[in-house]
């Protein structure tokens, strides 16, 4: 699955366009490497997202095309 879509489906970032802009600005890393919005996300990947001065690290547990809002938090876990 594309990185920008995963960030939206998992509700880490609310909108896909915002996720796309964050990737273009270099604020999203996959396994400590800068990632484009079109990069593939796989189970076990470590995502590092920088929100201003705050940094969030998550591990991808599952990849699904669509998911209900209550189940979105089961797609990843915070590190």
MMTF fields as JSON, N, C-alpha, C and O atoms, coordinates in Angstrom:
{
  "mmtfVersion": "1.0.0",
  "mmtfProducer": "UNKNOWN",
  "numBonds": 315,
  "numAtoms": 316,
  "numGroups": 79,
  "numChains": 1,
  "numModels": 1,
  "chainsPerModel": [1],
  "groupsPerChain": [79],
  "chainIdList": ["A"],
  "bondAtomList": [4, 2, 8, 6, 12, 10, 16, 14, 20, 18, 24, 22, 28, 26, 32, 30, 36, 34, 40, 38, 44, 42, 48, 46, 52, 50, 56, 54, 60, 58, 64, 62, 68, 66, 72, 70, 76, 74, 80, 78, 84, 82, 88, 86, 92, 90, 96, 94, 100, 98, 104, 102, 108, 106, 112, 110, 116, 114, 120, 118, 124, 122, 128, 126, 132, 130, 136, 134, 140, 138, 144, 142, 148, 146, 152, 150, 156, 154, 160, 158, 164, 162, 168, 166, 172, 170, 176, 174, 180, 178, 184, 182, 188, 186, 192, 190, 196, 194, 200, 198, 204, 202, 208, 206, 212, 210, 216, 214, 220, 218, 224, 222, 228, 226, 232, 230, 236, 234, 240, 238, 244, 242, 248, 246, 252, 250, 256, 254, 260, 258, 264, 262, 268, 266, 272, 270, 276, 274, 280, 278, 284, 282, 288, 286, 292, 290, 296, 294, 300, 298, 304, 302, 308, 306, 312, 310],
  "bondOrderList": [1, 1, 1, 1, 1, 1, 1, 1, 1, 1, 1, 1, 1, 1, 1, 1, 1, 1, 1, 1, 1, 1, 1, 1, 1, 1, 1, 1, 1, 1, 1, 1, 1, 1, 1, 1, 1, 1, 1, 1, 1, 1, 1, 1, 1, 1, 1, 1, 1, 1, 1, 1, 1, 1, 1, 1, 1, 1, 1, 1, 1, 1, 1, 1, 1, 1, 1, 1, 1, 1, 1, 1, 1, 1, 1, 1, 1, 1],
  "groupList": [{"groupName": "UNK", "atomNameList": ["N", "CA", "C", "O"], "elementList": ["N", "C", "C", "O"], "formalChargeList": [0, 0, 0, 0], "bondAtomList": [1, 0, 2, 1, 3, 2], "bondOrderList": [1, 1, 2], "singleLetterCode": "X", "chemCompType": "L-PEPTIDE LINKING"}],
  "groupTypeList": [0, 0, 0, 0, 0, 0, 0, 0, 0, 0, 0, 0, 0, 0, 0, 0, 0, 0, 0, 0, 0, 0, 0, 0, 0, 0, 0, 0, 0, 0, 0, 0, 0, 0, 0, 0, 0, 0, 0, 0, 0, 0, 0, 0, 0, 0, 0, 0, 0, 0, 0, 0, 0, 0, 0, 0, 0, 0, 0, 0, 0, 0, 0, 0, 0, 0, 0, 0, 0, 0, 0, 0, 0, 0, 0, 0, 0, 0, 0],
  "groupIdList": [1, 2, 3, 4, 5, 6, 7, 8, 9, 10, 11, 12, 13, 14, 15, 16, 17, 18, 19, 20, 21, 22, 23, 24, 25, 26, 27, 28, 29, 30, 31, 32, 33, 34, 35, 36, 37, 38, 39, 40, 41, 42, 43, 44, 45, 46, 47, 48, 49, 50, 51, 52, 53, 54, 55, 56, 57, 58, 59, 60, 61, 62, 63, 64, 65, 66, 67, 68, 69, 70, 71, 72, 73, 74, 75, 76, 77, 78, 79],
  "secStructList": [7, 5, 2, 2, 2, 2, 2, 2, 2, 6, 6, 1, 1, 1, 7, 2, 2, 2, 2, 2, 2, 2, 2, 2, 6, 6, 7, 3, 3, 3, 6, 6, 3, 3, 7, 7, 6, 6, 7, 5, 7, 7, 6, 6, 7, 3, 3, 3, 3, 3, 3, 6, 6, 3, 3, 3, 3, 3, 3, 3, 7, 7, 7, 7, 1, 7, 7, 7, 4, 4, 4, 4, 4, 4, 4, 3, 3, 3, 7],
  "xCoordList": [0.846, 0.0, 0.889, 1.97, 0.427, 1.165, 1.24, 0.317, 2.336, 2.56, 1.496, 0.964, 1.172, 0.186, -1.19, -1.923, -1.535, -2.833, -2.845, -3.851, -1.735, -1.675, -1.829, -2.546, -1.155, -1.252, -2.687, -3.118, -3.427, -4.821, -5.719, -6.533, -5.575, -6.429, -6.216, -7.173, -4.971, -4.684, -5.021, -4.986, -5.351, -5.735, -4.604, -4.848, -3.376, -2.235, -2.254, -2.003, -2.556, -2.764, -4.161, -4.542, -4.931, -6.348, -6.633, -7.515, -5.897, -6.194, -5.009, -3.854, -5.311, -4.265, -3.408, -2.207, -4.004, -3.212, -2.205, -1.085, -2.588, -1.669, -0.545, 0.615, -0.889, 0.111, 1.08, 2.288, 0.53, 1.347, 2.325, 3.495, 1.847, 2.704, 3.794, 4.929, 3.457, 4.446, 5.551, 6.724, 5.183, 6.176, 7.066, 8.283, 6.461, 7.233, 8.21, 9.279, 7.855, 8.711, 9.811, 10.668, 9.794, 10.826, 10.595, 11.539, 9.362, 9.061, 8.62, 8.307, 8.592, 8.193, 9.335, 9.841, 9.735, 10.807, 10.273, 9.466, 10.724, 10.433, 11.759, 12.693, 11.842, 13.073, 14.273, 15.339, 14.087, 15.122, 15.629, 16.733, 14.834, 15.182, 14.043, 12.877, 14.356, 13.284, 12.434, 12.953, 11.116, 10.205, 9.299, 8.844, 9.049, 8.09, 6.689, 6.534, 5.68, 4.296, 3.942, 3.047, 4.628, 4.312, 5.059, 4.899, 5.867, 6.627, 5.684, 4.638, 6.07, 5.245, 5.477, 6.609, 4.373, 4.432, 4.124, 3.155, 4.956, 4.76, 4.671, 5.094, 4.126, 4.04, 5.457, 6.329, 5.685, 6.999, 7.815, 8.836, 7.389, 8.103, 7.96, 6.935, 9.0, 8.974, 8.834, 9.689, 7.761, 7.523, 7.87, 7.473, 8.6, 8.916, 8.312, 8.663, 7.394, 6.695, 7.003, 6.87, 7.413, 7.731, 6.582, 6.28, 5.942, 4.884, 5.474, 5.485, 5.963, 6.596, 7.84, 8.763, 7.878, 9.03, 8.838, 9.753, 7.658, 7.349, 7.614, 7.324, 8.168, 8.45, 7.675, 7.685, 7.004, 6.207, 6.761, 6.985, 6.984, 7.462, 6.38, 5.86, 6.045, 5.053, 5.56, 6.335, 5.107, 5.406, 4.139, 3.071, 4.246, 3.098, 2.79, 3.64, 1.564, 1.15, 0.297, 0.311, -0.446, -1.338, -1.556, -1.47, -1.838, -2.104, -3.445, -3.603, -4.414, -5.735, -6.16, -5.789, -6.942, -7.405, -8.396, -8.304, -9.334, -10.324, -10.472, -10.291, -10.801, -10.97, -11.883, -11.885, -12.659, -13.536, -12.705, -11.58, -13.267, -12.549, -12.067, -10.946, -12.899, -12.528, -11.406, -10.637, -11.308, -10.297, -8.993, -8.022, -8.967, -7.786, -6.56, -5.445, -6.744, -5.597, -4.928, -3.843, -5.56, -4.969, -4.02, -3.374, -3.932, -3.032, -1.582, -0.662, -1.379, -0.025, 0.067, -0.94, 1.316, 1.519, 2.645, 3.627, 2.47, 3.476, 4.699, 4.593, 5.862, 7.126, 7.654, 8.71],
  "yCoordList": [-1.181, 0.0, 1.241, 1.241, 2.285, 3.55, 4.148, 4.004, 4.811, 5.423, 6.458, 6.449, 7.358, 8.401, 7.802, 8.302, 6.748, 6.099, 5.397, 5.443, 4.743, 4.076, 5.08, 4.823, 6.223, 7.241, 7.734, 8.035, 7.819, 8.244, 7.138, 7.395, 5.907, 4.793, 4.5, 4.205, 4.577, 4.299, 5.491, 5.392, 6.63, 7.858, 8.445, 9.111, 8.19, 8.876, 10.324, 11.243, 10.522, 11.846, 11.845, 10.894, 12.909, 12.903, 12.86, 12.123, 13.643, 13.722, 13.252, 13.44, 12.638, 12.097, 13.205, 13.018, 14.345, 15.448, 15.961, 16.321, 15.996, 16.425, 15.395, 15.761, 14.115, 13.05, 13.173, 12.993, 13.48, 13.645, 14.807, 14.692, 15.918, 17.089, 16.794, 17.246, 16.035, 15.688, 14.823, 14.992, 13.908, 13.056, 13.884, 13.7, 14.79, 15.633, 16.535, 16.854, 16.947, 17.823, 17.041, 17.642, 15.719, 14.901, 14.67, 14.359, 14.813, 14.64, 13.226, 12.947, 12.323, 10.944, 10.027, 10.125, 9.131, 8.182, 6.765, 6.479, 5.88, 4.45, 3.774, 3.843, 3.121, 2.451, 3.393, 3.017, 4.62, 5.658, 6.15, 6.687, 5.973, 6.506, 7.399, 7.027, 8.573, 9.451, 8.723, 8.005, 8.916, 8.173, 9.119, 10.138, 8.764, 9.497, 8.973, 7.912, 9.731, 9.335, 8.035, 7.32, 7.715, 6.513, 5.275, 4.198, 5.402, 4.264, 3.208, 3.528, 1.942, 0.851, 0.647, 0.696, 0.416, 0.139, -1.339, -1.859, -2.009, -3.432, -3.655, -2.807, -4.787, -5.149, -5.245, -5.857, -4.642, -4.66, -3.401, -3.204, -2.545, -1.293, -0.354, -0.346, 0.431, 1.447, 2.808, 3.198, 3.523, 4.849, 5.901, 5.784, 6.915, 8.048, 9.282, 9.64, 9.934, 11.102, 12.29, 12.199, 13.402, 14.606, 15.595, 16.084, 15.882, 16.892, 18.097, 18.14, 19.072, 20.236, 19.805, 19.252, 20.054, 19.653, 18.271, 17.742, 17.687, 16.371, 15.286, 15.456, 14.167, 13.048, 11.823, 11.503, 11.14, 9.968, 8.766, 8.827, 7.664, 6.425, 5.371, 5.16, 4.712, 3.641, 2.445, 2.585, 1.263, 0.032, -0.418, -0.454, -0.76, -1.208, -2.656, -3.534, -2.902, -4.243, -4.923, -6.148, -4.132, -4.691, -3.644, -2.444, -4.104, -3.202, -3.608, -4.729, -2.687, -2.936, -1.728, -0.597, -1.971, -0.887, 0.026, 1.249, -0.565, 0.212, -0.398, -1.601, 0.451, -0.027, 0.952, 2.147, 0.437, 1.299, 2.149, 1.794, 3.259, 4.215, 3.563, 3.816, 2.733, 2.098, 1.076, 0.842, 0.467, -0.559, 0.0, -0.738, 1.291, 1.896, 1.81, 1.664, 1.899, 1.874, 0.503, 0.379, -0.529, -1.864, -2.075, -3.118, -1.089, -1.195, -0.879, -1.233, -0.208, 0.197, 0.222, 0.178, 0.293, 0.508, 1.513, 1.528, 2.354, 3.374, 2.742, 1.791, 3.274, 2.779, 3.834, 3.646],
  "zCoordList": [0.0, 0.0, 0.0, 0.588, -0.659, -0.687, 0.712, 1.514, 0.989, 2.298, 2.634, 3.744, 1.692, 1.992, 2.276, 3.129, 1.573, 1.817, 3.167, 3.875, 3.537, 4.838, 5.975, 6.942, 5.859, 6.905, 7.066, 8.179, 5.964, 6.011, 6.576, 7.463, 6.064, 6.499, 7.981, 8.697, 8.446, 9.862, 10.749, 11.975, 10.114, 10.806, 11.653, 12.659, 11.234, 11.844, 11.371, 12.151, 10.079, 9.504, 8.902, 8.219, 9.152, 8.792, 7.301, 6.861, 6.515, 5.084, 4.259, 4.641, 3.125, 2.27, 1.668, 1.474, 1.374, 0.81, 1.832, 1.47, 3.094, 4.157, 4.299, 4.487, 4.209, 4.274, 3.097, 3.249, 1.929, 0.731, 0.893, 0.53, 1.433, 1.651, 2.681, 2.527, 3.733, 4.753, 4.15, 4.482, 3.275, 2.611, 1.689, 1.667, 0.931, 0.014, 0.761, 0.24, 1.97, 2.765, 3.491, 4.139, 3.388, 4.028, 5.505, 6.232, 5.969, 7.393, 7.745, 8.902, 6.752, 6.998, 6.574, 5.456, 7.483, 7.212, 7.348, 8.233, 6.469, 6.603, 6.906, 6.107, 8.058, 8.493, 8.414, 7.925, 8.9, 8.979, 7.622, 7.534, 6.57, 5.252, 4.779, 4.915, 4.225, 3.713, 2.684, 1.829, 2.774, 1.9, 1.125, 1.646, -0.119, -0.926, -0.602, 0.003, -1.014, -0.759, -1.458, -1.009, -2.55, -3.315, -2.821, -3.395, -1.778, -1.261, -0.697, -0.131, -0.861, -0.348, 1.141, 1.624, 1.864, 3.294, 3.485, 2.932, 4.271, 4.546, 6.05, 6.836, 6.443, 7.852, 8.406, 7.789, 9.564, 10.194, 9.963, 10.622, 9.043, 8.793, 9.994, 10.674, 10.237, 11.283, 10.598, 9.802, 10.908, 10.339, 11.381, 12.541, 10.981, 11.838, 11.191, 10.067, 11.913, 11.38, 12.277, 13.498, 11.68, 12.439, 12.31, 11.222, 13.453, 13.526, 14.244, 15.474, 13.491, 14.111, 14.861, 14.264, 16.172, 16.971, 17.591, 18.222, 17.416, 17.98, 16.949, 15.765, 17.408, 16.518, 16.997, 18.186, 16.07, 16.394, 15.646, 14.437, 16.375, 15.763, 15.923, 17.019, 14.821, 14.867, 14.081, 13.135, 14.491, 13.761, 13.062, 13.673, 11.791, 11.007, 11.386, 11.241, 11.876, 12.273, 11.206, 11.085, 10.436, 9.432, 8.34, 8.598, 7.125, 6.009, 5.406, 4.922, 5.437, 4.868, 4.054, 4.368, 3.003, 2.131, 2.841, 2.74, 3.554, 4.3, 5.682, 5.873, 6.633, 8.002, 8.73, 8.436, 9.679, 10.466, 11.416, 11.768, 11.817, 12.668, 13.965, 14.405, 14.573, 15.845, 15.677, 16.609, 14.496, 14.258, 13.682, 13.521, 13.372, 12.74, 13.633, 13.134, 14.942, 15.851, 15.927, 16.495, 15.36, 15.353, 14.173, 14.079, 13.268, 12.126, 12.494, 11.757, 13.639, 14.036, 15.553, 16.26, 16.037, 17.471, 17.657, 16.915, 18.676, 18.965, 19.588, 20.362, 19.247, 19.818, 20.776, 21.381]
}
